[in-house]
Amino acid sequence: MYFYGSGQRRGHVLLIAGDAVVRRRTVQLAPSANLAALAMVPASVLLGGELPTDTVCLDGARDPNTVLTRLRSAAATPGPLLVYLSGRLTADRRGRLYLALAGTTRSAVRYTALPWEWLGGELRGRPAGVTTVLVDLVADGDAWPVLRECGGLPVSAGTEVYGVVCPPGFAAGDGAVSGYTRHWIEQLRRGPARPADVQLHALAAGAAGLPPGALVLPTAHELSMRPAPPTPDPYRPSGQRWPANGNGPDSTPNAGAIPAPVVGSLLGGVSGGDPRPHIHALATAGRHREAAALARAWEEHVQHTYGSSSVEAVEWAEIRADLARMAGDFPLATGLWIGACRARLAGQGVADPEVHAAAAGALYCWTQLKDRASVVESGPELVAVLRALPALDPRFLRLTQARLDASRAPSLPRAVRT
């Protein structure tokens, strides 16, 4: 029986380390190292509040009933709860998932590992919005097919789940703190204001260097099942996006008289859950890789939620394009702007101002390319886009074609002085 409203309101942090992941005598995921690192972070920071908080670290447990007892105590806390699990995900012959504990063997999974369904069963009775489960796991060869078939890692309807599950055979931490957990901790320590869990997750997942095919939670289906938040939806940035007049604090003058594209500050628009001000702050501080990783993570969430060709997804592609421009990566910026322009052209028509703004963005970044190979690689696509816009100044198409032709021409040998 749970007593959520009785007594002093307290928070609870439960950190659980399962079995280490070892392949060819090399430790690929060290749950104990992850727990030790998280234990150094104040509980108030982990939970994002100032309530008195109990912290329990469970490392090296061999009896699943011992873990169940700790889960049951944690689930009975009257305040917010964070449950962190790290280790090896396995499965029995019936396809049931388990968190392998110390000493778990393949032949005795049902008796030596923690059934994953126990976690959801203990958390199911808690009120919605006060429980977070954070996972950093590696699936073994028995669990990975099950995970792929079910398409996620369910816990309970009222619980927010964030984390990653790497496929078998890939290192998640090389025996040290794994990339996802390490970046989660680093982001918690960076600023005076704690980001929301979804922003922490996006930053950590984007910077962790996950292997191909890794399962990132929440999945697209789980995102689609979530109720709309009371604050403005961070996946749908309404109102201002990137100023289209080039007058923002980061705009760059164009000596070629080609209008600057959609450039400037992310500061306009909604606040609260909107990640764009944080991304802009990272970029203007010179932390371009972090800004790009966060923007890419949000773009992926938007694609899963609204579709890869949605207006929301195109807006995030444009944000990534201008972040690449700010970082000086003009080949990437050019490609992203061309893709955004094509997407807008297909959905909005040749006369839409946003289509022209995206074309101007692609053209500007293309003019900044220095090497001939990059000019030739993206030039034909840019020419095709400009030809599809009859209302655009025809000089842009002529100048673009002329530069592309000159770049394609073979270089003349230098004269040899005698």
MOPEGI-V813524 format. One line per field, one symbol per residue. ss: DSSP state (H for helix, E for strand, L for the rest). burial: b if it has 16 or more other ideal C-beta (glycine too) atoms within 10 Angstrom, else e. A space follows every 10 residues. Layout:
BEGIN
ss: ???
burial: ???
END
This chain:
BEGIN
ss: LLLLLLLLLL EEEEEEELLL EEELLEEEEL HHHHHHHHHL LLHHHHHLLL LLEEEEEEEL LLLHHHHHHH HHHHHLLLLL EEEEEEEEEE ELLLLLEEEL LLLLLHHHHH HHLEEHHHHH HHHLLLLLLL EEEEEEEEEL HHHHHHHHHH LLLLLLLLLE EEEEEELLLL LLLLLLLLHH HHHHHHHHHH LLLLLLHHHH HHHHHHHLLL LLLLEEELLH HHHHHLLLLL LLLLLLLLLL LLLLLLLLLL LLLLLLLLLL LLLLLLLLLL LLLLLHHHHH HHHHLLLHHH HHHHHHHHHH HHHHHHLLLL HHHHHHHHHH HHHHHHLLLH HHHHHHHHHH HHHHHHHHLL LLHHHHHHHH HHHHHHHLLL LHHHHHHHHH HHHHHHHLLL LLLHHHHHHH HHHHHHHHLL LLLLLLLL
burial: eeeeeeeeee bbbbbbbbbb beeeeebbbb bbbbbebbee eebeebbbee bebebebbbe beebeebbeb beebbbbbbb bbbbbbbbbb bbeeebbbbb bbebeeeebe ebbbbbebbb bbbeebeeeb bbbbbbbbbb ebbbebbeee eebbbbeebb bbbbbbbbeb bbbebebbbb bbbbbebbee eeebbeebbb bbbbbbbbeb eeebbbbbbe ebeeeeeeee ebebbbbeee bbbbebebeb beebeeebbb bbbbbbbbbb eeebbbbbbb ebbbeebbeb bbbbbbbbbb bbbbbeeeeb ebbbbbbbbb bbbbbbbebb bbbbbbbbbb bbbbbeeeee eeebbbbbbb bbbbbbbbbe eeebbeebbe bbbebbeebe ebeeebbebb bebbeebeee eeeeeeee
END
